Amino acid sequence: MKLYTTKHQRMANIKLGILRETKNPPDRRVALAPAQAVEFIKEFPHIDLAVQFGGIRAYTDKEYSDLGIMMQEDMSDCDILVGIKEVEKSALIPNKTYMFFSHTAKKQEHNRSLLQAVIENKIRLVDYEYLTDIHGIRLAAFGRWAGIVGAYNGLLGWGKRSGEFNLKRAHQCRDMDEFIGEIKKVKLPAIKILITGGGRVAHGAIETLENAGIEHISPNDFTKKQYDYPVYTQIDPWHYAERNDGSEFDLKHFFKHPYEYKSTFLTYGNHADLLIACHFWDPRSPRFMTREDMMKPEFKMKVIADVSCDIDGPLPSTLRASTIAEPFYGFDCKNNCETEPFAANEVTVMAVDNLPGEAPRNASIDFSKDLINKVFPALLNTDKDDIIKRATIAENGKLTDAFSFLQDFLDEK
């Protein structure tokens, strides 16, 4: 749907609505925080904006209305509807453009009926996960906040398990200032912390550890040296994988042919007391370790904060996703089963799969800025780089060409 040819050339009365979240468990994030809603109006004066009355979102209705933002319940007069998580099927309005994380394009079984409802209602579905620039870089994501909160929860788990300190839960902190104040309370012994991955998730985790005053060391020093204070290192794919044929590691080749590699993760993993997993993992990649590896005497991890949360993935301890309400569980590697979260002889696992929801105010601000600067210009003006086109899963009652591979998934009852 092409709306405008130039930034301020009006072709129709277009109205964009910000939805309240309908998914359960509830999510308190929002696509436009109040201050960014004001910025949106200044940046796109040719677009009308309305925010649906809010329910449980992290920002109150009053915070919007005090800034002059239009609030309403019925969103049927909006042309474009923007949320965060999946929209309840019964709340979908036919013949509209929707933008949210649909979690359908990987053939997620639990959302098949949502995709079917999108098609039936002739909805144009734009999925945040596939909004990329011409180089394939994601344009709007919560990865930084997943890393920030995931690392915080890892420290929280260590404190609870050891009894050395206690932190307020991340979602109980009003904003980043209070969050950092809690981090300053962390008093760790001389442990080694390992971060996997090199993207925005890993960098978010590093932010938390830096705020906690934990010293960064090189991967080599992580394996070779001992310290009398807590330290951390961060490793990339060329650290934790190598070619089966012994040839030199090539990152592009690894992304294309991950099955031609074997894991070298334990070179570093066996020196870690706390693991914060922030990597992207392709199911064709080698697993980091096995249960048998975890039972060997050289394995000493006490806490695993699996920010990536790949169930049946590289870490055998991630048996399931945990929740914000109950973030921890224990893993008995000998019997491959879940136990109480802080048992002395088991590994404590944190595998919350919606971590940014624990910092909804700050996460919403960052996400709002990404939308205003990188996405809305393409959605509301001209999509010259096909940003919206690449992320459109369905339109006019059928799948787009780029997502036609979902047809068999869509057709199943």
Contacts in CASP RR format, 6 or more apart in sequence:
PFRMAT RR
TARGET T0000
AUTHOR 0000-0000-0000
METHOD contacts of the structure
MODEL  1
MKLYTTKHQRMANIKLGILRETKNPPDRRVALAPAQAVEFIKEFPHIDLA
VQFGGIRAYTDKEYSDLGIMMQEDMSDCDILVGIKEVEKSALIPNKTYMF
FSHTAKKQEHNRSLLQAVIENKIRLVDYEYLTDIHGIRLAAFGRWAGIVG
AYNGLLGWGKRSGEFNLKRAHQCRDMDEFIGEIKKVKLPAIKILITGGGR
VAHGAIETLENAGIEHISPNDFTKKQYDYPVYTQIDPWHYAERNDGSEFD
LKHFFKHPYEYKSTFLTYGNHADLLIACHFWDPRSPRFMTREDMMKPEFK
MKVIADVSCDIDGPLPSTLRASTIAEPFYGFDCKNNCETEPFAANEVTVM
AVDNLPGEAPRNASIDFSKDLINKVFPALLNTDKDDIIKRATIAENGKLT
DAFSFLQDFLDEK
1 97 0 8 1.000
1 124 0 8 1.000
1 395 0 8 1.000
2 382 0 8 1.000
2 383 0 8 1.000
3 11 0 8 1.000
3 12 0 8 1.000
3 14 0 8 1.000
3 379 0 8 1.000
3 380 0 8 1.000
3 381 0 8 1.000
4 10 0 8 1.000
4 11 0 8 1.000
4 46 0 8 1.000
4 380 0 8 1.000
4 381 0 8 1.000
4 382 0 8 1.000
5 11 0 8 1.000
5 382 0 8 1.000
6 381 0 8 1.000
6 382 0 8 1.000
7 46 0 8 1.000
7 377 0 8 1.000
7 381 0 8 1.000
8 45 0 8 1.000
8 46 0 8 1.000
9 46 0 8 1.000
10 46 0 8 1.000
12 79 0 8 1.000
13 48 0 8 1.000
14 46 0 8 1.000
14 47 0 8 1.000
14 48 0 8 1.000
14 79 0 8 1.000
14 80 0 8 1.000
14 380 0 8 1.000
15 47 0 8 1.000
15 48 0 8 1.000
15 49 0 8 1.000
15 50 0 8 1.000
15 77 0 8 1.000
15 78 0 8 1.000
15 79 0 8 1.000
15 80 0 8 1.000
16 47 0 8 1.000
16 48 0 8 1.000
16 49 0 8 1.000
16 50 0 8 1.000
16 78 0 8 1.000
16 79 0 8 1.000
16 80 0 8 1.000
16 81 0 8 1.000
16 82 0 8 1.000
16 380 0 8 1.000
17 49 0 8 1.000
17 50 0 8 1.000
17 51 0 8 1.000
17 52 0 8 1.000
17 75 0 8 1.000
17 78 0 8 1.000
17 80 0 8 1.000
17 81 0 8 1.000
17 82 0 8 1.000
18 30 0 8 1.000
18 31 0 8 1.000
18 32 0 8 1.000
18 37 0 8 1.000
18 49 0 8 1.000
18 50 0 8 1.000
18 51 0 8 1.000
18 52 0 8 1.000
18 82 0 8 1.000
18 83 0 8 1.000
19 31 0 8 1.000
19 52 0 8 1.000
19 75 0 8 1.000
19 81 0 8 1.000
19 82 0 8 1.000
19 83 0 8 1.000
19 87 0 8 1.000
19 100 0 8 1.000
20 52 0 8 1.000
20 53 0 8 1.000
20 54 0 8 1.000
20 55 0 8 1.000
20 57 0 8 1.000
21 27 0 8 1.000
21 28 0 8 1.000
21 29 0 8 1.000
21 30 0 8 1.000
21 56 0 8 1.000
21 57 0 8 1.000
21 83 0 8 1.000
21 84 0 8 1.000
21 85 0 8 1.000
22 87 0 8 1.000
22 88 0 8 1.000
22 91 0 8 1.000
23 85 0 8 1.000
23 86 0 8 1.000
23 87 0 8 1.000
23 88 0 8 1.000
25 323 0 8 1.000
25 324 0 8 1.000
25 325 0 8 1.000
25 354 0 8 1.000
26 56 0 8 1.000
27 84 0 8 1.000
27 85 0 8 1.000
27 354 0 8 1.000
27 357 0 8 1.000
27 360 0 8 1.000
28 56 0 8 1.000
28 57 0 8 1.000
28 58 0 8 1.000
28 357 0 8 1.000
28 360 0 8 1.000
29 57 0 8 1.000
29 58 0 8 1.000
29 84 0 8 1.000
29 142 0 8 1.000
29 356 0 8 1.000
29 357 0 8 1.000
29 360 0 8 1.000
29 363 0 8 1.000
29 364 0 8 1.000
29 367 0 8 1.000
30 57 0 8 1.000
30 58 0 8 1.000
30 59 0 8 1.000
30 83 0 8 1.000
30 84 0 8 1.000
30 360 0 8 1.000
30 364 0 8 1.000
30 368 0 8 1.000
31 82 0 8 1.000
31 83 0 8 1.000
31 84 0 8 1.000
31 99 0 8 1.000
31 364 0 8 1.000
31 367 0 8 1.000
31 368 0 8 1.000
31 371 0 8 1.000
32 40 0 8 1.000
32 49 0 8 1.000
32 51 0 8 1.000
32 82 0 8 1.000
32 364 0 8 1.000
32 368 0 8 1.000
32 371 0 8 1.000
33 59 0 8 1.000
33 361 0 8 1.000
33 364 0 8 1.000
33 365 0 8 1.000
33 368 0 8 1.000
34 59 0 8 1.000
34 63 0 8 1.000
34 64 0 8 1.000
34 66 0 8 1.000
34 67 0 8 1.000
34 69 0 8 1.000
35 67 0 8 1.000
35 365 0 8 1.000
36 365 0 8 1.000
36 368 0 8 1.000
36 369 0 8 1.000
36 371 0 8 1.000
36 372 0 8 1.000
37 49 0 8 1.000
37 51 0 8 1.000
37 64 0 8 1.000
37 67 0 8 1.000
37 69 0 8 1.000
37 368 0 8 1.000
38 67 0 8 1.000
38 68 0 8 1.000
38 69 0 8 1.000
39 368 0 8 1.000
39 372 0 8 1.000
40 47 0 8 1.000
40 49 0 8 1.000
40 372 0 8 1.000
40 376 0 8 1.000
41 49 0 8 1.000
41 69 0 8 1.000
43 372 0 8 1.000
43 376 0 8 1.000
44 376 0 8 1.000
44 380 0 8 1.000
46 380 0 8 1.000
47 380 0 8 1.000
48 70 0 8 1.000
49 69 0 8 1.000
49 70 0 8 1.000
50 70 0 8 1.000
50 71 0 8 1.000
50 72 0 8 1.000
50 75 0 8 1.000
50 78 0 8 1.000
51 61 0 8 1.000
51 64 0 8 1.000
51 69 0 8 1.000
51 70 0 8 1.000
51 71 0 8 1.000
51 72 0 8 1.000
52 71 0 8 1.000
52 72 0 8 1.000
52 73 0 8 1.000
52 75 0 8 1.000
53 61 0 8 1.000
53 71 0 8 1.000
53 72 0 8 1.000
53 73 0 8 1.000
54 60 0 8 1.000
54 61 0 8 1.000
57 360 0 8 1.000
58 360 0 8 1.000
58 361 0 8 1.000
58 364 0 8 1.000
59 361 0 8 1.000
59 364 0 8 1.000
61 71 0 8 1.000
64 71 0 8 1.000
65 71 0 8 1.000
75 81 0 8 1.000
75 93 0 8 1.000
76 93 0 8 1.000
78 96 0 8 1.000
79 96 0 8 1.000
79 97 0 8 1.000
80 96 0 8 1.000
80 97 0 8 1.000
80 98 0 8 1.000
80 99 0 8 1.000
80 379 0 8 1.000
81 87 0 8 1.000
81 93 0 8 1.000
81 96 0 8 1.000
81 97 0 8 1.000
81 98 0 8 1.000
81 99 0 8 1.000
82 98 0 8 1.000
82 99 0 8 1.000
82 100 0 8 1.000
82 371 0 8 1.000
83 98 0 8 1.000
83 99 0 8 1.000
83 100 0 8 1.000
84 100 0 8 1.000
84 101 0 8 1.000
85 100 0 8 1.000
85 101 0 8 1.000
86 100 0 8 1.000
86 101 0 8 1.000
86 102 0 8 1.000
86 103 0 8 1.000
86 111 0 8 1.000
86 114 0 8 1.000
87 98 0 8 1.000
87 100 0 8 1.000
87 114 0 8 1.000
89 113 0 8 1.000
89 114 0 8 1.000
89 117 0 8 1.000
92 98 0 8 1.000
92 117 0 8 1.000
92 118 0 8 1.000
92 121 0 8 1.000
92 123 0 8 1.000
93 121 0 8 1.000
94 121 0 8 1.000
94 122 0 8 1.000
94 123 0 8 1.000
95 121 0 8 1.000
95 122 0 8 1.000
95 123 0 8 1.000
96 123 0 8 1.000
96 124 0 8 1.000
97 123 0 8 1.000
97 124 0 8 1.000
97 126 0 8 1.000
98 118 0 8 1.000
98 123 0 8 1.000
98 124 0 8 1.000
98 125 0 8 1.000
98 126 0 8 1.000
99 125 0 8 1.000
99 126 0 8 1.000
99 127 0 8 1.000
99 128 0 8 1.000
99 379 0 8 1.000
100 127 0 8 1.000
100 128 0 8 1.000
101 127 0 8 1.000
101 128 0 8 1.000
101 129 0 8 1.000
102 111 0 8 1.000
102 114 0 8 1.000
102 115 0 8 1.000
102 118 0 8 1.000
102 125 0 8 1.000
102 127 0 8 1.000
102 393 0 8 1.000
103 111 0 8 1.000
104 111 0 8 1.000
104 112 0 8 1.000
104 114 0 8 1.000
104 115 0 8 1.000
104 127 0 8 1.000
104 393 0 8 1.000
104 406 0 8 1.000
105 127 0 8 1.000
105 129 0 8 1.000
105 130 0 8 1.000
105 393 0 8 1.000
105 403 0 8 1.000
105 406 0 8 1.000
107 406 0 8 1.000
107 409 0 8 1.000
112 409 0 8 1.000
112 410 0 8 1.000
112 412 0 8 1.000
115 125 0 8 1.000
115 393 0 8 1.000
115 394 0 8 1.000
115 406 0 8 1.000
115 409 0 8 1.000
115 410 0 8 1.000
116 410 0 8 1.000
118 125 0 8 1.000
118 393 0 8 1.000
118 394 0 8 1.000
119 394 0 8 1.000
119 397 0 8 1.000
119 398 0 8 1.000
119 399 0 8 1.000
119 410 0 8 1.000
120 397 0 8 1.000
122 396 0 8 1.000
122 397 0 8 1.000
123 394 0 8 1.000
123 397 0 8 1.000
124 392 0 8 1.000
124 394 0 8 1.000
124 395 0 8 1.000
124 396 0 8 1.000
125 392 0 8 1.000
125 393 0 8 1.000
125 394 0 8 1.000
125 395 0 8 1.000
126 379 0 8 1.000
126 388 0 8 1.000
126 391 0 8 1.000
126 392 0 8 1.000
126 393 0 8 1.000
127 391 0 8 1.000
127 392 0 8 1.000
127 393 0 8 1.000
128 140 0 8 1.000
128 141 0 8 1.000
128 391 0 8 1.000
129 138 0 8 1.000
129 141 0 8 1.000
129 391 0 8 1.000
130 390 0 8 1.000
130 391 0 8 1.000
130 393 0 8 1.000
131 138 0 8 1.000
131 139 0 8 1.000
131 140 0 8 1.000
131 374 0 8 1.000
131 375 0 8 1.000
131 387 0 8 1.000
131 388 0 8 1.000
131 390 0 8 1.000
131 391 0 8 1.000
132 138 0 8 1.000
132 139 0 8 1.000
132 387 0 8 1.000
132 390 0 8 1.000
132 391 0 8 1.000
133 139 0 8 1.000
133 374 0 8 1.000
133 385 0 8 1.000
133 387 0 8 1.000
134 385 0 8 1.000
139 370 0 8 1.000
139 374 0 8 1.000
139 375 0 8 1.000
139 387 0 8 1.000
140 367 0 8 1.000
140 370 0 8 1.000
140 371 0 8 1.000
140 374 0 8 1.000
140 375 0 8 1.000
141 200 0 8 1.000
141 367 0 8 1.000
141 370 0 8 1.000
142 356 0 8 1.000
142 357 0 8 1.000
142 363 0 8 1.000
142 366 0 8 1.000
142 367 0 8 1.000
143 200 0 8 1.000
143 201 0 8 1.000
143 204 0 8 1.000
143 356 0 8 1.000
144 200 0 8 1.000
144 201 0 8 1.000
144 203 0 8 1.000
144 204 0 8 1.000
144 207 0 8 1.000
144 366 0 8 1.000
145 204 0 8 1.000
145 355 0 8 1.000
145 356 0 8 1.000
145 357 0 8 1.000
145 359 0 8 1.000
145 362 0 8 1.000
145 363 0 8 1.000
145 366 0 8 1.000
146 201 0 8 1.000
146 204 0 8 1.000
146 278 0 8 1.000
146 307 0 8 1.000
146 355 0 8 1.000
146 356 0 8 1.000
147 201 0 8 1.000
147 202 0 8 1.000
147 203 0 8 1.000
147 204 0 8 1.000
147 205 0 8 1.000
147 207 0 8 1.000
147 208 0 8 1.000
147 276 0 8 1.000
147 278 0 8 1.000
147 307 0 8 1.000
147 355 0 8 1.000
148 179 0 8 1.000
148 204 0 8 1.000
148 205 0 8 1.000
148 207 0 8 1.000
148 208 0 8 1.000
148 359 0 8 1.000
149 170 0 8 1.000
149 352 0 8 1.000
149 355 0 8 1.000
149 356 0 8 1.000
149 357 0 8 1.000
149 358 0 8 1.000
149 359 0 8 1.000
150 205 0 8 1.000
150 208 0 8 1.000
150 276 0 8 1.000
150 305 0 8 1.000
150 307 0 8 1.000
150 350 0 8 1.000
150 352 0 8 1.000
150 355 0 8 1.000
151 195 0 8 1.000
151 204 0 8 1.000
151 205 0 8 1.000
151 206 0 8 1.000
151 207 0 8 1.000
151 208 0 8 1.000
151 209 0 8 1.000
151 276 0 8 1.000
151 305 0 8 1.000
151 307 0 8 1.000
152 167 0 8 1.000
152 170 0 8 1.000
152 179 0 8 1.000
152 182 0 8 1.000
152 183 0 8 1.000
152 208 0 8 1.000
153 170 0 8 1.000
153 305 0 8 1.000
153 327 0 8 1.000
153 350 0 8 1.000
153 352 0 8 1.000
153 355 0 8 1.000
153 358 0 8 1.000
154 274 0 8 1.000
154 276 0 8 1.000
154 303 0 8 1.000
154 305 0 8 1.000
154 350 0 8 1.000
155 167 0 8 1.000
155 183 0 8 1.000
155 186 0 8 1.000
155 188 0 8 1.000
155 208 0 8 1.000
155 212 0 8 1.000
155 274 0 8 1.000
156 167 0 8 1.000
156 169 0 8 1.000
156 170 0 8 1.000
156 327 0 8 1.000
157 303 0 8 1.000
157 305 0 8 1.000
157 328 0 8 1.000
157 342 0 8 1.000
157 348 0 8 1.000
157 350 0 8 1.000
158 164 0 8 1.000
158 188 0 8 1.000
158 191 0 8 1.000
158 274 0 8 1.000
158 302 0 8 1.000
158 303 0 8 1.000
159 165 0 8 1.000
159 166 0 8 1.000
159 167 0 8 1.000
160 166 0 8 1.000
160 328 0 8 1.000
160 341 0 8 1.000
160 342 0 8 1.000
160 348 0 8 1.000
161 302 0 8 1.000
161 303 0 8 1.000
161 341 0 8 1.000
161 342 0 8 1.000
161 348 0 8 1.000
162 189 0 8 1.000
164 187 0 8 1.000
164 188 0 8 1.000
164 189 0 8 1.000
165 185 0 8 1.000
165 186 0 8 1.000
165 187 0 8 1.000
167 182 0 8 1.000
167 183 0 8 1.000
167 185 0 8 1.000
167 186 0 8 1.000
168 178 0 8 1.000
168 182 0 8 1.000
169 358 0 8 1.000
170 179 0 8 1.000
170 358 0 8 1.000
170 359 0 8 1.000
171 324 0 8 1.000
171 357 0 8 1.000
171 358 0 8 1.000
171 359 0 8 1.000
171 360 0 8 1.000
173 179 0 8 1.000
173 182 0 8 1.000
173 359 0 8 1.000
174 361 0 8 1.000
175 361 0 8 1.000
175 362 0 8 1.000
176 359 0 8 1.000
176 362 0 8 1.000
179 359 0 8 1.000
179 362 0 8 1.000
180 211 0 8 1.000
183 208 0 8 1.000
183 211 0 8 1.000
183 212 0 8 1.000
184 211 0 8 1.000
184 212 0 8 1.000
186 212 0 8 1.000
186 213 0 8 1.000
188 212 0 8 1.000
188 214 0 8 1.000
188 230 0 8 1.000
189 230 0 8 1.000
190 226 0 8 1.000
190 227 0 8 1.000
190 228 0 8 1.000
190 229 0 8 1.000
190 230 0 8 1.000
191 230 0 8 1.000
191 273 0 8 1.000
191 274 0 8 1.000
192 222 0 8 1.000
192 227 0 8 1.000
192 230 0 8 1.000
192 231 0 8 1.000
192 232 0 8 1.000
192 233 0 8 1.000
192 271 0 8 1.000
192 272 0 8 1.000
192 273 0 8 1.000
192 274 0 8 1.000
193 209 0 8 1.000
193 214 0 8 1.000
193 230 0 8 1.000
193 231 0 8 1.000
193 232 0 8 1.000
193 233 0 8 1.000
193 272 0 8 1.000
193 273 0 8 1.000
193 274 0 8 1.000
193 275 0 8 1.000
193 276 0 8 1.000
194 222 0 8 1.000
194 232 0 8 1.000
194 233 0 8 1.000
194 234 0 8 1.000
194 235 0 8 1.000
194 268 0 8 1.000
194 269 0 8 1.000
194 271 0 8 1.000
194 272 0 8 1.000
194 274 0 8 1.000
194 275 0 8 1.000
194 276 0 8 1.000
195 202 0 8 1.000
195 205 0 8 1.000
195 206 0 8 1.000
195 209 0 8 1.000
195 232 0 8 1.000
195 233 0 8 1.000
195 234 0 8 1.000
195 235 0 8 1.000
195 276 0 8 1.000
195 278 0 8 1.000
196 202 0 8 1.000
196 234 0 8 1.000
196 235 0 8 1.000
196 240 0 8 1.000
196 265 0 8 1.000
196 275 0 8 1.000
196 276 0 8 1.000
196 277 0 8 1.000
196 278 0 8 1.000
196 279 0 8 1.000
196 288 0 8 1.000
197 234 0 8 1.000
197 235 0 8 1.000
197 236 0 8 1.000
197 237 0 8 1.000
197 278 0 8 1.000
197 279 0 8 1.000
197 280 0 8 1.000
198 234 0 8 1.000
198 236 0 8 1.000
198 278 0 8 1.000
198 279 0 8 1.000
199 278 0 8 1.000
201 278 0 8 1.000
201 307 0 8 1.000
201 308 0 8 1.000
202 234 0 8 1.000
202 278 0 8 1.000
202 279 0 8 1.000
204 278 0 8 1.000
205 276 0 8 1.000
205 278 0 8 1.000
205 307 0 8 1.000
206 216 0 8 1.000
206 232 0 8 1.000
206 234 0 8 1.000
209 216 0 8 1.000
209 232 0 8 1.000
210 216 0 8 1.000
214 230 0 8 1.000
214 231 0 8 1.000
214 232 0 8 1.000
215 227 0 8 1.000
215 229 0 8 1.000
215 230 0 8 1.000
215 231 0 8 1.000
215 232 0 8 1.000
216 231 0 8 1.000
216 232 0 8 1.000
216 233 0 8 1.000
216 234 0 8 1.000
217 225 0 8 1.000
217 227 0 8 1.000
217 231 0 8 1.000
217 232 0 8 1.000
217 233 0 8 1.000
218 233 0 8 1.000
219 233 0 8 1.000
219 234 0 8 1.000
219 235 0 8 1.000
219 239 0 8 1.000
219 268 0 8 1.000
221 233 0 8 1.000
222 231 0 8 1.000
222 233 0 8 1.000
222 268 0 8 1.000
222 271 0 8 1.000
222 272 0 8 1.000
223 267 0 8 1.000
223 268 0 8 1.000
223 271 0 8 1.000
233 268 0 8 1.000
235 268 0 8 1.000
237 249 0 8 1.000
237 251 0 8 1.000
237 254 0 8 1.000
237 279 0 8 1.000
238 249 0 8 1.000
238 251 0 8 1.000
238 254 0 8 1.000
239 264 0 8 1.000
239 267 0 8 1.000
239 268 0 8 1.000
240 263 0 8 1.000
240 264 0 8 1.000
240 265 0 8 1.000
240 267 0 8 1.000
240 268 0 8 1.000
240 279 0 8 1.000
240 288 0 8 1.000
241 249 0 8 1.000
241 254 0 8 1.000
241 258 0 8 1.000
241 261 0 8 1.000
241 262 0 8 1.000
241 263 0 8 1.000
241 264 0 8 1.000
241 265 0 8 1.000
241 285 0 8 1.000
241 286 0 8 1.000
242 249 0 8 1.000
242 261 0 8 1.000
242 262 0 8 1.000
242 264 0 8 1.000
243 249 0 8 1.000
243 260 0 8 1.000
243 261 0 8 1.000
244 260 0 8 1.000
244 261 0 8 1.000
244 262 0 8 1.000
245 260 0 8 1.000
253 260 0 8 1.000
254 261 0 8 1.000
255 282 0 8 1.000
258 282 0 8 1.000
258 284 0 8 1.000
258 285 0 8 1.000
258 286 0 8 1.000
259 284 0 8 1.000
259 285 0 8 1.000
259 286 0 8 1.000
261 285 0 8 1.000
261 286 0 8 1.000
262 286 0 8 1.000
263 286 0 8 1.000
263 287 0 8 1.000
263 288 0 8 1.000
263 289 0 8 1.000
263 314 0 8 1.000
265 288 0 8 1.000
265 289 0 8 1.000
265 314 0 8 1.000
266 288 0 8 1.000
266 289 0 8 1.000
266 293 0 8 1.000
266 299 0 8 1.000
269 275 0 8 1.000
269 289 0 8 1.000
269 299 0 8 1.000
269 301 0 8 1.000
270 298 0 8 1.000
270 299 0 8 1.000
270 300 0 8 1.000
271 300 0 8 1.000
272 300 0 8 1.000
272 301 0 8 1.000
273 300 0 8 1.000
273 301 0 8 1.000
273 302 0 8 1.000
273 303 0 8 1.000
274 301 0 8 1.000
274 302 0 8 1.000
274 303 0 8 1.000
274 304 0 8 1.000
274 305 0 8 1.000
275 301 0 8 1.000
275 303 0 8 1.000
275 304 0 8 1.000
275 305 0 8 1.000
275 306 0 8 1.000
275 315 0 8 1.000
276 305 0 8 1.000
276 307 0 8 1.000
277 304 0 8 1.000
277 305 0 8 1.000
277 306 0 8 1.000
277 307 0 8 1.000
277 308 0 8 1.000
277 314 0 8 1.000
277 315 0 8 1.000
278 307 0 8 1.000
278 308 0 8 1.000
279 308 0 8 1.000
279 314 0 8 1.000
280 308 0 8 1.000
281 308 0 8 1.000
281 310 0 8 1.000
281 313 0 8 1.000
281 314 0 8 1.000
283 313 0 8 1.000
285 314 0 8 1.000
286 314 0 8 1.000
287 313 0 8 1.000
287 314 0 8 1.000
287 315 0 8 1.000
287 316 0 8 1.000
288 314 0 8 1.000
288 315 0 8 1.000
289 299 0 8 1.000
289 314 0 8 1.000
289 315 0 8 1.000
289 316 0 8 1.000
290 316 0 8 1.000
291 316 0 8 1.000
291 333 0 8 1.000
291 334 0 8 1.000
291 336 0 8 1.000
293 299 0 8 1.000
294 301 0 8 1.000
294 316 0 8 1.000
294 317 0 8 1.000
294 333 0 8 1.000
294 347 0 8 1.000
295 333 0 8 1.000
295 334 0 8 1.000
301 347 0 8 1.000
302 347 0 8 1.000
302 348 0 8 1.000
303 347 0 8 1.000
303 348 0 8 1.000
303 349 0 8 1.000
303 350 0 8 1.000
304 315 0 8 1.000
304 317 0 8 1.000
304 318 0 8 1.000
304 331 0 8 1.000
304 347 0 8 1.000
304 348 0 8 1.000
304 349 0 8 1.000
304 350 0 8 1.000
305 350 0 8 1.000
306 315 0 8 1.000
306 317 0 8 1.000
306 318 0 8 1.000
306 349 0 8 1.000
306 350 0 8 1.000
306 351 0 8 1.000
307 355 0 8 1.000
309 318 0 8 1.000
309 321 0 8 1.000
309 351 0 8 1.000
309 352 0 8 1.000
309 353 0 8 1.000
310 318 0 8 1.000
311 318 0 8 1.000
311 319 0 8 1.000
311 320 0 8 1.000
311 321 0 8 1.000
311 351 0 8 1.000
312 318 0 8 1.000
316 331 0 8 1.000
316 333 0 8 1.000
316 336 0 8 1.000
317 331 0 8 1.000
317 333 0 8 1.000
317 347 0 8 1.000
317 349 0 8 1.000
318 349 0 8 1.000
318 351 0 8 1.000
319 329 0 8 1.000
319 331 0 8 1.000
319 337 0 8 1.000
319 338 0 8 1.000
319 349 0 8 1.000
320 329 0 8 1.000
320 338 0 8 1.000
320 351 0 8 1.000
321 351 0 8 1.000
321 352 0 8 1.000
321 353 0 8 1.000
322 328 0 8 1.000
322 329 0 8 1.000
322 349 0 8 1.000
322 350 0 8 1.000
322 351 0 8 1.000
322 352 0 8 1.000
322 353 0 8 1.000
323 352 0 8 1.000
324 352 0 8 1.000
324 354 0 8 1.000
324 357 0 8 1.000
324 358 0 8 1.000
327 350 0 8 1.000
327 352 0 8 1.000
328 341 0 8 1.000
328 342 0 8 1.000
328 348 0 8 1.000
328 349 0 8 1.000
328 350 0 8 1.000
329 338 0 8 1.000
329 339 0 8 1.000
329 340 0 8 1.000
329 341 0 8 1.000
329 348 0 8 1.000
329 349 0 8 1.000
329 351 0 8 1.000
330 338 0 8 1.000
330 339 0 8 1.000
330 340 0 8 1.000
330 341 0 8 1.000
330 342 0 8 1.000
330 343 0 8 1.000
330 346 0 8 1.000
330 347 0 8 1.000
330 348 0 8 1.000
330 349 0 8 1.000
331 337 0 8 1.000
331 338 0 8 1.000
331 339 0 8 1.000
331 346 0 8 1.000
331 347 0 8 1.000
331 348 0 8 1.000
331 349 0 8 1.000
332 338 0 8 1.000
332 339 0 8 1.000
332 346 0 8 1.000
333 346 0 8 1.000
333 347 0 8 1.000
339 346 0 8 1.000
340 346 0 8 1.000
341 348 0 8 1.000
341 349 0 8 1.000
342 348 0 8 1.000
352 358 0 8 1.000
356 363 0 8 1.000
357 363 0 8 1.000
374 387 0 8 1.000
375 387 0 8 1.000
375 388 0 8 1.000
378 384 0 8 1.000
378 385 0 8 1.000
378 387 0 8 1.000
378 388 0 8 1.000
379 388 0 8 1.000
383 389 0 8 1.000
389 400 0 8 1.000
389 402 0 8 1.000
390 402 0 8 1.000
392 400 0 8 1.000
392 402 0 8 1.000
393 399 0 8 1.000
393 400 0 8 1.000
393 403 0 8 1.000
393 406 0 8 1.000
394 400 0 8 1.000
394 403 0 8 1.000
399 406 0 8 1.000
399 407 0 8 1.000
399 410 0 8 1.000
END
